[in-house]
Amino acid sequence: MKRICHKTSRITPTRPGFTFLEFLVAMVVLGIALTGLFPLMVVCSRGVESLELRYTGQGNKNNNWFSPVYRTDTAGAGVIPREDYGTWYMIPSSDSWARKLGAVATFSRVGSTASPPATIADDLDTTGYVTNPTSDWVDKTDTNAFRGHYQQHDSSSPATDTAMWTFSDVVPGRYVVLATWPQVSDPAAHAKYEVYDDNTSKATVNNVDQTTAPGDSSSVYQGRPWRSLTTQTFTTGTIRVKLSSNSNTEKAVVADAVRIVPAATILSVDKSFNAEEVTIRVKMGASP
């Protein structure tokens, strides 16, 4: 009787040779994707910094730079301002395959040569301040006035004469409007300030007493106290403030300077890298 033995053959799986090649290809694709992501990250980070520069206007009390947008020079030059990066554009690659992979993009900047809008209008300004008629307003000098100069209305002229300050190219938003004047011997106790959003009336402040200082120690800015007139939302990009007398007997109103301040303080600006979302933390209200 024969014994028949069956041998069981053991099959050992072999490692395909293209596995490592696939890994290399995956790493190359990842590298290309990261190369394209880098310009996007630069654009987003510089966009956030531009927003900080644009919205942070309160300044740093210790070093007079706009806070928190400043940096310290490690070479020993101290605190220096950052560059305002303006507007940046990301330009996709001209290669169709690179665009399909979402990579290889460049970025460029379009700078602006326009001056920032003024936040203070003074009677010495050649633009932004006018009187009507000019002959009824008298030039005066006083160390207590803003920039040492103001104009006073002739008390013998009509009470309807006006002085007007104009702010142009203002970013639409909510602003506090303030005025300052020197405490002189014969001003009017019934000054009238009218505030306009271009030609639309926003507020009228009657019987402003110019016989006393416009504010207290908490409202000092650039060496002068300021009186808050009104807080309004402006949409046209032009803010006008008109001064006249509210009394036919007290007409010697004083025209010195007017100031506008954003009514909200931007605390921080965060831009998402993977979405078109910008988160802005705002503190409502503004100090003079």
Helices and strands as residue ranges (DSSP letters): H 19-55, E 70-73, E 78-81, E 87-92, H 96-100, E 105-110, E 120-122, E 129-132, G 134-136, E 137-141, G 146-148, E 149-153, E 162-167, E 173-180, E 191-197, E 200-208, G 217-219, E 220-221, E 224-225, E 227-234, E 239-245, E 254-255, E 257-262, E 264-271, E 278-284
